[in-house]
Amino acid sequence: MGEAGRVARAVDGALDRSVVLGYTRIGSAVRSRWWPADPPPMALAGKRVLVTGATSGLGAAAVHGMLDLGAQVFLLGRDPVKVDRAVGEAIAASPGAKVVGEICDVGDLDDVRRWAADFAGRVPALHGLLHNAGTMTGDERTTTAQGHELTLAVHVLGPHLITGLLLDQLRAAGREEGASVVWMSSGGMYSARLHADDADDIEYRNGSYDGVQAYARTKRMQVVIAQEWASALTQDGIRVESMHPGWAGTPGVRQNLPKFERLTRPLLRSAEDGADTAVWLIATRPESGPGHFWHDRALRPVTWSGRGGPEAQAVERFLDYVVTATGMPLPS
Ligand SMILES: NC(=O)c1ccc[n+]([C@@H]2O[C@H](COP(=O)([O-])OP(=O)(O)OC[C@H]3O[C@@H](n4cnc5c(N)ncnc54)[C@H](OP(=O)(O)O)[C@@H]3O)[C@@H](O)[C@H]2O)c1
């Protein structure tokens, strides 16, 4: 690495450690001076990509980014009216765009099975899958139709089941041209470690419920489970990564974190900026490494130095729980 590379790396690390500078638009503005090149024009021509939580914020921005690169995009949301509107907006922005609306509640495992069976019958090969759907609860534990805690279902159980149910489609693309799965996590995952006490109460049944903690912990779980899928699928030509988008001004942030949004508004990233690394990962399929966790087009640590990471036994119990709850094993 030359002098310029060493300086860039030092500045990048300092941005990360400062959190505020790295996560806001300042981080991407500085890093874009040296980060890897944009995908070539029409990098996704002839490829099919599915984006969940695509009716708003980062998901909608990712849809636009993928369409601009020539992909056929399956735009998934749970509300038919919002899906129709998002499809209309995508076509208005990119006339002639190949975009198909998909209706599925990612947190409802029966709905995921119904929708995936139909999708698999229509779509033979899938090159990109962005698990972006996300939600934040208040301080009241909310459950899904199957009785799972909501953030666990939307961030972990549903995406895990979708990945497994669409594995034949991903493998079909992986064998030919390569496929890519990206989990949209959050920098908030650094505050959650996945230790034995977490594994004792994966559904948050004991003690008082804290929506912010549940969000952070399920975002950590996304990083952990993406690593498992990554190891299981390398030989199939399928890359699996997780990432965090920094802080972007989206409807979700405005609604769930109004005070934070007001305080940080001038510094928040645009939705396009927040979605940039997801689009880049799917369009370029870069070499990855341990952790498989990205931000601003670079691999990032999965724990901060000095802070413990997930405990091996807790990870094992968490993965067993996910497999039992969904009935979907991890491929060996
Ligand atoms: N914005 C940020 O700064 C930030 C930071 C860190 C991580 N993230 C992550 O980035 C992702 C996108 O966040 P955002 O800020 O763009 O939020 P957003 O504007 O609220 O968008 C979230 C999307 O997920 C959809 N969704 C929620 N629950 C769903 C379900 N059960 N089934 C299907 N779709 C569902 C929403 O649809 P409805 O409109 O129907 O609810 C919406 O389209 C999330 O995973 C979030 O955790 C965002």
The ligand as an SDF file (V2000), in Angstrom:
LIG
                    3D

 48 52  0  0  0  0  0  0  0  0999 V2000
  -32.1870    5.0960    7.4060 N   0  0  0  0  0  0  0  0  0  0  0  0
  -31.1630    4.8110    8.1860 C   0  0  0  0  0  0  0  0  0  0  0  0
  -30.4090    5.7020    8.6310 O   0  0  0  0  0  0  0  0  0  0  0  0
  -30.8560    3.3900    8.5600 C   0  0  0  0  0  0  0  0  0  0  0  0
  -29.7770    3.1680    9.4190 C   0  0  0  0  0  0  0  0  0  0  0  0
  -29.4420    1.8600    9.7440 C   0  0  0  0  0  0  0  0  0  0  0  0
  -30.1580    0.8170    9.1960 C   0  0  0  0  0  0  0  0  0  0  0  0
  -31.2120    1.0520    8.3760 N   0  0  0  0  0  0  0  0  0  0  0  0
  -31.9370   -0.1060    7.8350 C   0  0  0  0  0  0  0  0  0  0  0  0
  -32.2380    0.1070    6.4750 O   0  0  0  0  0  0  0  0  0  0  0  0
  -33.4490   -0.5610    6.1190 C   0  0  0  0  0  0  0  0  0  0  0  0
  -34.3720    0.4330    5.4400 C   0  0  0  0  0  0  0  0  0  0  0  0
  -34.6700    1.4610    6.3710 O   0  0  0  0  0  0  0  0  0  0  0  0
  -35.3000    2.8700    5.9560 P   0  0  0  0  0  0  0  0  0  0  0  0
  -34.6150    3.8760    6.7860 O   0  0  0  0  0  0  0  0  0  0  0  0
  -35.3350    3.0060    4.4840 O   0  0  0  0  0  0  0  0  0  0  0  0
  -36.7750    2.6770    6.5700 O   0  0  0  0  0  0  0  0  0  0  0  0
  -38.2330    2.9200    5.9660 P   0  0  0  0  0  0  0  0  0  0  0  0
  -38.2990    4.1720    5.2130 O   0  0  0  0  0  0  0  0  0  0  0  0
  -39.1560    2.7450    7.1310 O   0  0  0  0  0  0  0  0  0  0  0  0
  -38.4160    1.6860    4.9850 O   0  0  0  0  0  0  0  0  0  0  0  0
  -38.6000    0.4000    5.5090 C   0  0  0  0  0  0  0  0  0  0  0  0
  -39.2620   -0.4540    4.4610 C   0  0  0  0  0  0  0  0  0  0  0  0
  -39.4540   -1.7760    5.0040 O   0  0  0  0  0  0  0  0  0  0  0  0
  -40.7970   -2.1530    4.7800 C   0  0  0  0  0  0  0  0  0  0  0  0
  -41.2670   -3.1460    5.7370 N   0  0  0  0  0  0  0  0  0  0  0  0
  -41.3640   -3.0200    7.0960 C   0  0  0  0  0  0  0  0  0  0  0  0
  -41.8810   -4.1330    7.6100 N   0  0  0  0  0  0  0  0  0  0  0  0
  -42.1330   -4.9740    6.5720 C   0  0  0  0  0  0  0  0  0  0  0  0
  -42.6790   -6.2700    6.4730 C   0  0  0  0  0  0  0  0  0  0  0  0
  -43.1070   -6.9340    7.5470 N   0  0  0  0  0  0  0  0  0  0  0  0
  -42.7770   -6.8370    5.2510 N   0  0  0  0  0  0  0  0  0  0  0  0
  -42.3690   -6.1710    4.1410 C   0  0  0  0  0  0  0  0  0  0  0  0
  -41.8590   -4.9290    4.1690 N   0  0  0  0  0  0  0  0  0  0  0  0
  -41.7450   -4.3470    5.3820 C   0  0  0  0  0  0  0  0  0  0  0  0
  -41.5830   -0.8660    4.8740 C   0  0  0  0  0  0  0  0  0  0  0  0
  -42.8730   -1.0190    4.3190 O   0  0  0  0  0  0  0  0  0  0  0  0
  -44.1700   -0.3230    5.0070 P   0  0  0  0  0  0  0  0  0  0  0  0
  -44.1590    1.0770    4.5180 O   0  0  0  0  0  0  0  0  0  0  0  0
  -45.3100   -1.1400    4.4960 O   0  0  0  0  0  0  0  0  0  0  0  0
  -43.9760   -0.4010    6.4780 O   0  0  0  0  0  0  0  0  0  0  0  0
  -40.6610    0.0440    4.0700 C   0  0  0  0  0  0  0  0  0  0  0  0
  -40.8330   -0.1580    2.6830 O   0  0  0  0  0  0  0  0  0  0  0  0
  -34.0070   -1.1420    7.4160 C   0  0  0  0  0  0  0  0  0  0  0  0
  -33.6700   -2.5060    7.5130 O   0  0  0  0  0  0  0  0  0  0  0  0
  -33.2990   -0.3510    8.4980 C   0  0  0  0  0  0  0  0  0  0  0  0
  -33.1710   -1.0680    9.6990 O   0  0  0  0  0  0  0  0  0  0  0  0
  -31.5750    2.3160    8.0460 C   0  0  0  0  0  0  0  0  0  0  0  0
  1  2  1  0
  2  3  2  0
  2  4  1  0
  4  5  1  0
  4 48  2  0
  5  6  2  0
  6  7  1  0
  7  8  2  0
  8  9  1  0
  8 48  1  0
  9 10  1  0
  9 46  1  0
 10 11  1  0
 11 12  1  0
 11 44  1  0
 12 13  1  0
 13 14  1  0
 14 15  2  0
 14 16  1  0
 14 17  1  0
 17 18  1  0
 18 19  2  0
 18 20  1  0
 18 21  1  0
 21 22  1  0
 22 23  1  0
 23 24  1  0
 23 42  1  0
 24 25  1  0
 25 26  1  0
 25 36  1  0
 26 27  1  0
 26 35  1  0
 27 28  2  0
 28 29  1  0
 29 30  1  0
 29 35  2  0
 30 31  1  0
 30 32  2  0
 32 33  1  0
 33 34  2  0
 34 35  1  0
 36 37  1  0
 36 42  1  0
 37 38  1  0
 38 39  2  0
 38 40  1  0
 38 41  1  0
 42 43  1  0
 44 45  1  0
 44 46  1  0
 46 47  1  0
M  CHG  2   8   1  16  -1
M  END
$$$$
